[in-house]
């Protein structure tokens, strides 16, 4: 390990509203080190990184780079000082090519025009040099998430970054892609790059990193050598208790097919085939997990299933009706509830109150004979839901966006789980919520399972799928390529092979799905 | 139907398309950077009036043209300030500015000249028409394409320039990045605000060209309400063109085609008020057809 390159002293961030996101944080990173920042959601990891990258203003405290104190007015400043950041949400322009994205803002020009050849050449050179393979001529919207990530890393290096911040880079990758990424990161480390690795996946931290700094409630708990601590110890430092994703499932009886998805096809606006003759079915009383790298049709399938999108052809049979022909309202009436992927976009109306958000799906139940709403009944129902689902809120009247992510999600789950629906569609039910809320939602899902509800669950978290599902199907390029009946016996590696399209089950087996 | 056979008819198509083409490009450059510029109508009104006034008082065509462009662009920059620095809603701010411009321009005309509706007391200069060498001698084509106002040629040349700028230059890349994904642009150090001010400046300038063409080329005086929705119709032609200024040229010609029909029918003693609807109806119809086509092509599935 080299000498110290970055040091942070008593760094504090207080948002204008008075929220203390970071309080007196201390840590340092060395040249040629992979340094992990771990902590639960809301522990202040992202805020800290944003301050280091100049996106957020520092309220108090100091940042030292190579021993000199620095102040960043904006991210351009940070880039000029050799700090690059790959954010969770990719910062790429979809309709430009890989090369155009790489050189965006600092393009080579010949006279008045952008020198396309030189830009492509640069891209190929840097891609070669660091062994991060990208297709320079492809449009960004057509490349895989894994390649987008490589492009983002190359972008920071092309701009001269020596310190690279990675914000949960593996959240969207298949296990094999993660392995590949790690290999490349270790190579960069050998070349003397410093990598700040934000994650809450402790196994990854253990495998990849040299040291780690634990954040909790906006404070730094301490910095440790990774080799000195066990995963359990880190977990304890982060949450104060052990979290395991293993639950006792009730023995339930899986019944007959209750919902059948039949030869769905869908082509998106860019002409990409998102669903390719997709067929599968859901049996009554089971939790059907759907695995797959993002963008392989899971989202579209769920949106079509719940009526939020229309398919090009195919049908979905449920209780003798074809759901693809019905409106969202009618689909809900036939007994399907839906926890959408994005809680702020589709899951809730952020500006409205907790009460309005929870009661929105069941207003029909609360009308009196004049078709006016019975406020008292609504309040009763909402209070009960808030209590049962442990939604932490200052009151039913507070705007739902003032709640933390985990609590918003719990409120949505409360709304959907109290619909008395036969089938519940769960799309990323615990994405970006803290561990406590995740555990709670998982328990509720299993509770619903014990009540003989059937569920379809899309998740990017393989551990979650394995812990909850009775059966897992894997999506690849809009098709089911794998069916795993024995969920307990499967491994990340096996799922990963399916997810990358390297393994495919026989036709007969897929027919059963 | 015999009007379609007249060369004059086709000449008029280009003449009528010119102001809309300027406005279409104005809408397009703002749109590509992620701003909905609704203020084109107002910028055109202001530019057309100030151009007439300045050229009348100075007796100099270029002074008039410059003042027209300056005032129209300034108007657009004020709108840009409202949208970007004051965080005003772009639709509300745009419409408010347009209403202010339509009333304000009449007020200005009245207080300066005493005229109420038309700038009759001012002798405005006009941009000249030019014959294109070689081209003018080609039969049919020469009659249609030669002898137009300088500004008409400028509009069509600028459309080609704009196409190249957006597609090939560093500035064009910045504009497209800012319009499509401002966060991504920001993260590589592109100053989103600055780029948007630049595009709004160009947008204002282009719209102002459309304005001075109306009062110093198309006709030779200023009349209240003479822009007559051309700044708004450009939003539709821009949507048809989908960010491509060559297609924008085509869309503007469709408008010109409708206008030309209207002018001919008016001469044939059709009710003038009904006839003035034609170009706008034509654009609506074409826009619907285009949208259907794009939808078919893109399979854009909208969620409910």
HADDOCK unambig.tbl for C-alpha pairs under 7 A between the chains (distance, minus, plus):
assign (segid A and resid 75 and name CA) (segid B and resid 187 and name CA) 6.56 0.50 0.50
assign (segid A and resid 75 and name CA) (segid B and resid 189 and name CA) 6.73 0.50 0.50
assign (segid A and resid 76 and name CA) (segid B and resid 188 and name CA) 6.96 0.50 0.50
assign (segid A and resid 76 and name CA) (segid B and resid 189 and name CA) 4.82 0.50 0.50
assign (segid A and resid 91 and name CA) (segid B and resid 183 and name CA) 6.43 0.50 0.50
assign (segid A and resid 91 and name CA) (segid B and resid 184 and name CA) 4.11 0.50 0.50
assign (segid A and resid 91 and name CA) (segid B and resid 187 and name CA) 6.94 0.50 0.50
assign (segid A and resid 92 and name CA) (segid B and resid 184 and name CA) 5.26 0.50 0.50
assign (segid A and resid 93 and name CA) (segid B and resid 177 and name CA) 6.05 0.50 0.50
assign (segid A and resid 93 and name CA) (segid B and resid 180 and name CA) 6.56 0.50 0.50
assign (segid A and resid 93 and name CA) (segid B and resid 181 and name CA) 5.74 0.50 0.50
assign (segid A and resid 93 and name CA) (segid B and resid 184 and name CA) 6.47 0.50 0.50
assign (segid A and resid 105 and name CA) (segid B and resid 174 and name CA) 6.66 0.50 0.50
assign (segid A and resid 105 and name CA) (segid B and resid 188 and name CA) 6.60 0.50 0.50
assign (segid A and resid 105 and name CA) (segid B and resid 190 and name CA) 6.10 0.50 0.50
assign (segid A and resid 107 and name CA) (segid B and resid 170 and name CA) 6.78 0.50 0.50
assign (segid A and resid 112 and name CA) (segid B and resid 169 and name CA) 6.29 0.50 0.50
assign (segid A and resid 113 and name CA) (segid B and resid 168 and name CA) 5.48 0.50 0.50
assign (segid A and resid 113 and name CA) (segid B and resid 169 and name CA) 4.56 0.50 0.50
assign (segid A and resid 113 and name CA) (segid B and resid 170 and name CA) 6.75 0.50 0.50
assign (segid A and resid 114 and name CA) (segid B and resid 168 and name CA) 5.77 0.50 0.50
assign (segid A and resid 114 and name CA) (segid B and resid 169 and name CA) 5.17 0.50 0.50
assign (segid A and resid 114 and name CA) (segid B and resid 170 and name CA) 5.75 0.50 0.50
assign (segid A and resid 268 and name CA) (segid B and resid 299 and name CA) 6.25 0.50 0.50
assign (segid A and resid 268 and name CA) (segid B and resid 300 and name CA) 6.74 0.50 0.50
assign (segid A and resid 269 and name CA) (segid B and resid 298 and name CA) 4.35 0.50 0.50
assign (segid A and resid 269 and name CA) (segid B and resid 299 and name CA) 4.94 0.50 0.50
assign (segid A and resid 269 and name CA) (segid B and resid 300 and name CA) 4.85 0.50 0.50
assign (segid A and resid 270 and name CA) (segid B and resid 298 and name CA) 6.27 0.50 0.50
assign (segid A and resid 271 and name CA) (segid B and resid 298 and name CA) 6.75 0.50 0.50
assign (segid A and resid 308 and name CA) (segid B and resid 303 and name CA) 5.35 0.50 0.50
assign (segid A and resid 308 and name CA) (segid B and resid 304 and name CA) 6.31 0.50 0.50
assign (segid A and resid 309 and name CA) (segid B and resid 301 and name CA) 6.82 0.50 0.50
assign (segid A and resid 309 and name CA) (segid B and resid 302 and name CA) 6.95 0.50 0.50
assign (segid A and resid 309 and name CA) (segid B and resid 303 and name CA) 5.23 0.50 0.50
